[in-house]
């Protein structure tokens, strides 16, 4: 082969082939960027093996390779089109040149023949799933990462997505974007929080070796939950958009950050930008949430319908539709959607989410027998899977609902205490220990000293949630303080919950139910009603999870307060809403319903002033 002619021949081929309307050539800058993501130097020779891997990473169907051979004073020029996915030869051509002066005409003939054949040869190739363009030295790790991303985007099995990401980082422990993705996928899969936090930390630790965009992605993820600081998180998102204004991950996550702050118009703007480049549940979900939070329900519904059109039966989209229904009081509609998910999807993560959704609906409507049956089934499923964290979550949630959602509290901590004996908290990873949930439970049970001990343990073992405190721990403090009779301090804690950025699926706007309750206990009825009305008027789609145990009692109490103030119309309105909400509630709820009906009848019989 004549190496001196190689670059000239390559350049001539590139010029000729760039004129073809049926192919797209990777330019030199794309090749350099791909080599960088592969962890290779920019002067790495593109032999067939390297060229094929680069083509796979850049989602090219084929690559073109060739040789120049000397035959006496002449030359033989050969070229091949090679399929990227399996390396098989699609086209092989050759031309001869009698001497150096004939090389250019030979190239012209060869490239003309190649252009004639390239379109037909590429049509014979099936489309393959594209690979994500992120940095890793391992093609196999990249394939696993890309498969996980597709699963996550399409509403596939979250556990399988997390497993693929764990396999990817096992292959390449320096694969920062796989660590970053694992940190968020672990939450969706219901895997240990320890896995999520450690993965986010690992991505952040690798930031120094990353390309600028990937560095900002690692930083923003770290400050979103590993060391929560929403100002630093948003700064990293904005820095990423300076690098790539269309980066879908950043647009979606910035929309979520604005959601967490209650900046609904900003969240909507980012989600609309994201939806242009990203047709997944992330963008449409953020858009629907921001629209609903502004009371634009029809537009929010249209966004979710568009998602269902693009990816029919997408489970996360269906869950969002259920939330939209429940937030507007259509509990039957929400329940129907959850039932659809349970029939259509067998993945444990979706089964769990749909069952929990149904439990919340039942608790809201005072149907505790149904909620108990569903919780028991879910608990047994978690037990079979050996998911101790989920077992704790179900047991604590069920015991707490029996204490705070029933008109006459039912105290039964036996399942929780059996878990504490069988699976002591110190046998769990610190971040997985349900200290604050236990604190709320024991406060509701009147065991305030034990509740306070659990709060103290959380402060010592789970510092990331306390320094500074997030909304959930301030809510939990408020519950304990209220049970201790420290009402002013409880009020401040609940007000912080409303004020602080949302964490995960927390409905911080629902904190006003608790603000109103404490103000009521402080004999400030006007302020209490103002807080209650703020809580009632929120339109965030995830409100049902935050209001399930308090909505009914609050509606009844608002009726009582308005009646005491002489506002008969408002009193009748809230008593009526209460009666409708608990219309089909269990028998031990019905005395409260009958009392409200009696008050309605009395108000209706009274002459108007």
LOGUSE-951249 format. One record per residue (C-alpha): x, y, z. Coordinates in Angstrom, 3 decimals. Last residue first. Layout:
N
X,Y,Z
...
END
This chain:
609
-81.279,36.885,57.568
-82.298,33.798,55.684
-84.689,31.592,57.595
-83.185,28.423,59.077
-84.435,25.213,57.522
-81.497,24.842,55.127
-79.013,25.370,57.940
-80.732,22.726,60.060
-80.785,20.254,57.185
-77.106,20.862,56.495
-76.295,20.375,60.175
-78.205,17.099,60.148
-76.327,15.983,57.035
-73.037,16.801,58.762
-74.085,14.684,61.774
-75.022,11.821,59.456
-71.618,11.961,57.778
-69.788,11.937,61.100
-71.907,8.976,62.247
-71.029,7.296,58.913
-67.277,7.003,59.384
-67.489,3.846,61.516
-69.662,2.288,58.805
-67.041,2.603,56.069
-67.250,5.500,53.605
-69.637,5.524,50.657
-70.828,9.109,51.082
-67.522,10.195,52.610
-66.599,12.687,49.865
-70.210,13.657,49.159
-70.930,14.406,52.815
-67.745,16.484,53.093
-68.542,18.452,49.946
-71.995,19.162,51.275
-70.666,20.279,54.659
-68.286,22.581,52.795
-70.958,24.221,50.656
-73.465,24.426,53.508
-70.954,26.280,55.677
-70.070,28.596,52.805
-73.714,29.455,52.321
-74.411,29.782,56.053
-71.660,32.285,56.826
-72.685,32.900,60.445
-69.136,32.763,61.789
-69.890,29.565,63.684
-71.287,28.037,60.489
-68.146,29.017,58.604
-66.026,27.318,61.251
-68.161,24.181,61.328
-68.179,23.823,57.536
-64.425,24.331,57.495
-64.130,21.578,60.100
-66.074,19.122,57.937
-63.961,19.873,54.881
-60.806,19.578,56.980
-61.786,16.195,58.447
-62.401,14.840,54.924
-59.215,16.226,53.391
-56.860,15.215,56.202
-55.830,11.598,55.599
-55.726,11.768,51.807
-54.319,15.302,51.529
-50.699,14.706,50.548
-51.251,11.757,48.211
-54.235,13.541,46.664
-52.201,16.671,45.897
-50.085,15.055,43.175
-51.780,16.917,40.302
-51.087,20.402,41.717
-54.372,22.333,41.681
-54.183,24.065,45.041
-57.490,25.649,46.035
-58.252,23.449,49.025
-54.859,24.060,50.611
-55.154,27.808,50.167
-58.682,27.635,51.562
-57.467,25.798,54.661
-54.784,28.435,55.208
-57.281,31.288,54.968
-59.722,29.340,57.142
-57.088,28.975,59.865
-56.228,32.660,59.687
-59.874,33.580,60.235
-60.313,30.938,62.940
-57.327,31.963,65.095
-58.052,29.978,68.244
-54.548,28.482,68.473
-56.048,25.071,67.671
-57.431,26.564,64.462
-54.011,28.018,63.658
-52.614,24.518,64.152
-55.163,22.971,61.781
-54.712,25.691,59.177
-50.949,25.170,59.029
-51.619,21.445,58.753
-53.926,21.767,55.748
-51.490,24.399,54.452
-48.836,21.705,54.166
-50.754,20.385,51.166
-48.885,22.946,49.049
-45.767,20.915,49.858
-47.136,17.986,47.896
-44.081,15.697,48.117
-43.469,13.652,44.968
-39.700,14.164,45.049
-38.682,17.001,47.383
-40.620,20.243,46.916
-38.754,23.466,47.576
-39.330,25.032,51.020
-42.218,27.389,51.746
-45.064,24.989,52.506
-42.823,22.814,54.679
-41.449,25.932,56.356
-45.004,26.916,57.292
-45.464,23.461,58.819
-42.345,23.906,60.955
-43.363,27.412,62.052
-46.817,26.151,63.064
-45.293,23.275,65.025
-43.125,25.752,66.930
-46.190,27.823,67.809
-48.144,24.684,68.715
-45.742,23.028,71.113
-48.365,20.570,72.390
-46.019,17.598,72.118
-48.250,16.137,69.387
-47.896,19.427,67.497
-44.130,19.304,67.885
-44.022,15.735,66.556
-46.181,16.551,63.537
-44.216,19.744,62.872
-40.916,17.906,63.014
-42.246,15.534,60.359
-43.284,18.456,58.177
-39.835,19.997,58.704
-38.311,16.650,57.704
-40.373,16.548,54.530
-39.726,20.162,53.580
-35.952,19.927,53.617
-33.697,20.810,56.530
-30.394,22.559,55.741
-28.450,20.516,56.667
-31.329,18.247,57.698
-31.969,15.981,54.735
-28.255,15.394,53.961
-27.691,14.697,57.654
-29.404,11.343,57.620
-27.790,9.490,60.554
-27.678,12.134,63.291
-30.747,14.140,62.323
-32.629,10.933,61.571
-31.742,9.526,64.981
-32.998,12.711,66.634
-36.299,12.438,64.787
-36.620,8.816,65.889
-35.992,9.788,69.506
-38.637,12.533,69.287
-41.238,10.024,68.150
-40.313,7.731,71.036
-40.807,10.599,73.488
-44.040,11.594,71.751
-45.850,8.293,72.100
-49.287,9.777,71.406
-50.031,7.350,68.567
-49.892,10.216,66.052
-46.437,11.100,67.408
-45.428,7.450,67.066
-46.432,7.456,63.419
-44.827,10.815,62.573
-41.528,9.733,64.144
-41.719,6.395,62.354
-42.023,8.207,59.019
-39.061,10.386,60.016
-36.853,7.425,60.915
-37.634,5.240,57.922
-34.095,3.822,57.598
-33.049,3.667,53.951
-30.437,6.445,54.142
-28.724,4.680,57.052
-28.420,1.343,55.188
-30.519,-1.216,57.037
-29.466,-3.576,59.831
-29.396,-0.586,62.210
-33.156,-0.287,61.752
-33.769,-3.676,63.284
-35.386,-6.198,60.907
-37.187,-8.795,63.030
-37.835,-6.644,66.098
-38.560,-3.435,64.197
-40.719,-5.427,61.802
-42.756,-6.860,64.687
-43.134,-3.325,66.042
-44.518,-2.122,62.717
-46.961,-5.010,62.489
-48.137,-4.508,66.074
-48.602,-0.747,65.883
-52.371,-0.875,66.125
-54.096,2.287,67.294
-57.510,2.935,65.786
-58.373,6.612,65.884
-62.073,7.524,66.077
-62.976,9.681,63.082
-60.457,7.598,61.071
-57.749,9.259,58.977
-55.172,9.946,61.706
-54.627,6.681,63.576
-55.733,4.129,61.004
-53.839,6.072,58.341
-50.666,5.919,60.455
-50.880,2.151,60.846
-51.305,1.730,57.083
-48.447,4.059,56.204
-46.092,2.492,58.743
-46.822,-1.038,57.530
-46.553,-0.125,53.851
-43.292,1.802,54.194
-41.724,-0.797,56.476
-42.519,-3.584,54.055
-41.157,-1.440,51.203
-37.818,-1.044,52.995
-37.754,-4.751,53.829
-38.104,-5.869,50.211
-37.671,-9.638,50.634
-39.615,-10.254,47.429
-42.113,-12.475,49.227
-42.430,-9.834,51.973
-43.036,-7.095,49.425
-45.862,-9.158,47.910
-47.298,-9.818,51.366
-47.245,-6.083,52.114
-48.949,-5.285,48.815
-51.743,-7.725,49.582
-52.156,-6.317,53.095
-52.192,-2.758,51.776
-54.939,-3.619,49.287
-57.053,-5.216,52.005
-56.478,-2.329,54.413
-57.435,0.275,51.799
-60.644,-1.624,51.096
-61.514,-1.700,54.795
-60.462,1.950,55.128
-63.013,3.325,52.711
-63.025,6.818,54.166
-62.982,8.510,50.768
-59.417,9.802,51.049
-58.248,6.470,52.461
-59.682,4.644,49.446
-58.037,7.001,46.949
-54.687,6.671,48.741
-54.959,2.871,48.642
-55.708,3.019,44.906
-52.575,5.057,44.239
-50.556,2.674,46.390
-51.838,-0.172,44.235
-50.900,1.674,41.034
-47.398,2.503,42.258
-46.745,-1.032,43.476
-47.936,-2.663,40.262
-45.863,-0.181,38.292
-42.673,-0.983,40.209
-43.434,-4.710,40.285
-43.620,-4.982,36.471
-46.797,-6.817,35.473
-48.392,-4.089,33.397
-51.748,-4.218,31.600
-54.152,-5.335,34.313
-52.632,-3.230,37.091
-52.333,-0.247,34.752
-56.017,-0.472,33.837
-56.962,-0.707,37.518
-55.023,2.497,38.162
-56.942,4.155,35.351
-60.311,3.084,36.762
-59.309,4.316,40.214
-58.514,7.767,38.837
-61.885,7.987,37.121
-63.685,6.884,40.277
-61.734,9.431,42.318
-62.737,12.379,40.175
-62.012,14.998,42.842
-59.966,17.317,40.640
-56.638,16.126,42.049
-57.872,12.547,41.635
-58.411,12.926,37.901
-55.051,14.597,37.216
-53.317,11.976,39.356
-54.895,9.194,37.295
-53.719,10.879,34.098
-50.217,11.006,35.556
-50.374,7.290,36.287
-51.447,6.710,32.679
-48.482,8.703,31.401
-46.178,6.677,33.594
-47.694,3.497,32.238
-47.292,4.366,28.519
-50.383,2.692,27.067
-49.845,4.240,23.653
-46.455,5.958,23.191
-46.927,8.904,20.795
-50.716,9.030,21.143
-50.502,8.516,24.903
-48.066,11.427,25.136
-50.461,13.570,23.111
-53.262,12.615,25.492
-51.042,13.670,28.387
-50.455,17.089,26.846
-54.166,17.443,26.017
-55.069,16.714,29.650
-52.771,19.503,30.806
-54.337,21.859,28.267
-57.825,21.008,29.531
-56.713,21.380,33.150
-55.265,24.863,32.942
-55.489,25.510,36.683
-51.929,26.830,36.875
-50.783,23.669,38.658
-52.517,21.747,35.870
-50.324,23.447,33.262
-47.103,22.808,35.186
-48.014,19.144,35.739
-48.969,18.592,32.098
-45.714,20.119,30.884
-43.610,18.100,33.318
-45.377,14.933,32.207
-45.031,15.797,28.523
-41.297,16.369,28.889
-40.527,13.334,31.028
-43.021,10.985,29.433
-40.936,10.949,26.263
-41.023,12.794,22.956
-37.845,14.811,23.571
-36.569,17.523,21.215
-39.643,19.757,20.901
-41.075,18.476,24.185
-38.063,19.873,26.059
-38.754,23.418,24.895
-42.353,23.061,26.053
-41.140,21.647,29.374
-38.809,24.617,29.880
-41.605,27.128,29.268
-44.060,25.217,31.489
-41.576,25.093,34.353
-40.988,28.841,34.007
-44.741,29.441,34.126
-45.132,27.125,37.124
-42.456,28.574,39.351
-43.587,26.466,42.314
-39.999,25.940,43.433
-40.098,22.168,42.874
-41.754,22.796,39.510
-38.882,25.093,38.568
-36.498,22.246,39.385
-38.604,19.843,37.309
-38.506,22.142,34.273
-34.739,22.401,34.804
-34.601,18.608,34.802
-36.502,18.328,31.536
-34.460,20.992,29.753
-31.221,19.503,31.102
-31.975,15.992,29.961
-33.183,17.191,26.580
-30.062,19.130,25.672
-31.399,21.638,23.161
-29.558,24.775,24.308
-26.243,22.854,24.305
-23.270,24.553,26.005
-25.211,27.510,27.424
-27.919,24.992,28.287
-25.447,23.109,30.478
-24.525,26.301,32.360
-28.227,26.926,32.983
-28.672,23.434,34.402
-25.591,23.881,36.597
-26.952,27.177,37.978
-30.290,25.460,38.611
-28.640,22.784,40.750
-26.543,25.349,42.596
-29.684,27.276,43.514
-31.537,24.045,44.351
-28.995,22.900,46.888
-29.557,19.289,47.938
-26.331,17.376,48.590
-27.145,14.020,46.977
-30.585,15.294,45.895
-30.624,17.930,43.140
-27.112,19.138,43.890
-25.538,15.920,42.664
-27.777,15.743,39.618
-26.829,19.292,38.618
-23.115,18.567,38.992
-23.188,15.375,36.919
-25.152,17.095,34.157
-22.756,20.054,34.267
-19.775,17.759,33.754
-21.545,15.950,30.917
-21.898,19.244,29.069
-18.270,20.299,29.619
-16.650,16.955,28.675
-15.814,14.864,31.719
-12.549,14.155,33.565
-13.171,16.543,36.445
-16.771,15.364,36.882
-15.769,11.886,38.099
-16.539,12.609,41.767
-19.957,13.933,40.739
-20.827,10.706,38.935
-19.710,8.710,41.983
-21.791,10.849,44.351
-24.906,10.334,42.238
-24.278,6.583,42.246
-23.745,6.541,46.013
-26.969,8.468,46.593
-29.057,6.203,44.359
-27.601,2.960,45.679
-28.097,4.123,49.289
-31.672,5.012,48.433
-32.231,1.291,48.033
-34.090,0.317,44.875
-37.674,1.430,44.296
-37.168,1.298,40.531
-37.963,4.975,40.099
-35.456,5.926,42.793
-32.789,3.658,41.318
-33.294,5.251,37.898
-32.249,8.648,39.273
-28.839,7.600,40.632
-28.411,5.031,37.879
-28.539,7.833,35.299
-25.692,9.658,36.993
-23.630,6.495,37.351
-24.228,5.740,33.675
-23.225,9.300,32.824
-20.004,8.941,34.804
-18.724,5.769,33.152
-15.514,5.540,35.180
-16.362,2.078,36.574
-16.611,0.740,33.029
-17.885,-2.853,32.904
-19.444,-2.742,36.386
-20.742,0.713,35.513
-22.681,-0.757,32.580
-23.978,-3.720,34.577
-25.389,-1.365,37.200
-27.010,0.622,34.399
-28.558,-2.537,32.996
-29.934,-3.420,36.435
-31.433,0.054,36.853
-33.241,-0.272,33.526
-34.401,-3.782,34.449
-35.862,-2.451,37.704
-37.574,0.422,35.889
-39.345,-1.985,33.493
-40.332,-0.034,30.410
-42.011,3.355,30.424
-40.651,4.394,27.040
-38.010,6.848,28.204
-36.725,4.633,31.021
-36.490,1.586,28.799
-34.751,3.581,26.065
-32.285,4.979,28.623
-31.562,1.479,29.923
-30.872,0.225,26.400
-28.501,3.134,25.845
-26.618,2.352,29.051
-26.313,-1.321,28.121
-24.993,-0.413,24.674
-22.568,2.119,26.143
-21.199,-0.498,28.534
-20.570,-2.811,25.575
-18.864,0.000,23.653
-16.499,0.567,26.551
-14.285,3.665,26.809
-17.219,5.715,27.996
-18.393,9.243,27.257
-21.927,9.900,26.084
-23.629,9.907,22.692
-26.512,7.537,23.318
-26.718,4.566,20.990
-29.489,4.258,18.437
-31.619,1.119,18.168
-30.970,-0.505,14.835
-32.672,0.178,11.521
-32.538,-2.734,9.151
-29.994,-2.615,6.363
-30.979,-3.313,2.770
-31.679,0.358,2.168
-27.996,1.038,2.883
-26.908,-1.086,-0.061
-29.307,0.600,-2.479
-28.143,4.070,-1.534
-24.455,3.159,-1.656
-24.417,1.520,-5.088
-24.528,4.451,-7.481
-22.438,6.582,-5.140
-19.790,3.857,-5.089
-19.672,3.663,-8.889
-19.139,7.420,-9.061
-16.572,7.229,-6.243
-14.579,4.609,-8.160
-14.650,6.478,-11.456
-13.605,9.747,-9.857
-10.929,8.001,-7.814
-9.538,6.431,-10.981
-9.470,9.875,-12.647
-7.539,11.160,-9.607
-5.058,8.253,-9.646
-4.236,8.471,-13.340
-1.364,10.935,-12.970
0.149,8.697,-10.301
0.559,5.812,-12.732
-1.473,3.133,-14.578
-4.470,3.635,-12.278
-6.745,0.732,-11.405
-10.279,0.584,-9.982
-11.916,-1.563,-7.307
-15.308,-2.124,-5.719
-16.718,-4.086,-2.745
-20.280,-3.515,-1.491
-22.210,-4.681,1.581
-19.440,-6.379,3.570
-20.545,-7.703,6.957
-19.408,-5.930,10.101
-22.420,-6.856,12.234
-24.040,-3.548,13.184
-21.839,-1.191,11.197
-22.386,-2.657,7.755
-19.250,-2.303,5.627
-19.011,-0.421,2.316
-15.772,-1.401,0.637
-13.133,0.374,-1.425
-10.262,-0.652,-3.643
-7.688,1.401,-5.538
-5.019,-0.517,-7.447
-1.948,1.470,-8.445
0.573,1.626,-11.237
4.365,1.651,-11.569
4.549,-2.041,-10.662
1.309,-2.807,-8.842
1.052,-0.570,-5.776
-1.968,-0.927,-3.521
-4.306,1.736,-2.236
-6.835,0.533,0.322
-10.405,1.151,1.374
-12.975,1.713,4.087
-16.473,3.074,4.077
-18.661,2.931,7.185
-22.217,1.792,7.608
-25.501,2.428,9.392
-24.193,5.407,11.355
-25.477,5.679,14.920
-22.512,7.781,16.074
-21.484,5.128,18.591
-21.814,2.405,15.990
-19.774,4.415,13.482
-17.025,4.933,16.057
-16.980,1.217,16.774
-16.717,0.441,13.064
-14.006,3.011,12.470
-11.966,1.664,15.375
-12.149,-1.905,14.077
-11.504,-0.913,10.458
-8.482,1.236,11.247
-9.114,4.867,12.047
-5.665,5.841,13.332
-5.831,7.574,16.747
-4.623,11.168,16.319
-7.458,12.578,18.461
-6.466,10.458,21.442
-8.976,7.861,22.622
-11.358,7.970,25.587
-14.302,6.836,23.458
-16.041,10.144,24.182
-12.946,11.931,22.825
-12.918,9.758,19.718
-16.564,10.631,19.138
-15.876,14.363,19.490
-12.999,14.133,17.003
-15.132,12.196,14.504
-17.937,14.736,14.832
-15.417,17.548,14.224
-14.088,15.828,11.117
-17.507,15.540,9.515
-19.610,12.416,9.631
-20.963,11.828,6.141
-24.662,11.783,5.401
-25.894,9.596,2.566
-28.719,9.660,0.044
-28.219,13.087,-1.545
-24.675,12.228,-2.726
-22.458,15.299,-3.194
-20.623,14.565,0.066
-19.397,11.365,-1.607
-17.182,13.289,-4.048
-15.613,15.568,-1.454
-15.073,12.694,0.976
-13.529,10.509,-1.723
-11.042,13.245,-2.614
-10.133,13.737,1.020
-9.549,10.016,1.504
-7.438,9.796,-1.669
-5.284,12.663,-0.505
-4.901,11.191,2.985
-3.894,7.770,1.600
-1.452,8.819,-1.144
1.613,8.768,1.118
0.616,5.402,2.589
1.132,3.550,-0.671
0.000,0.000,0.000
END
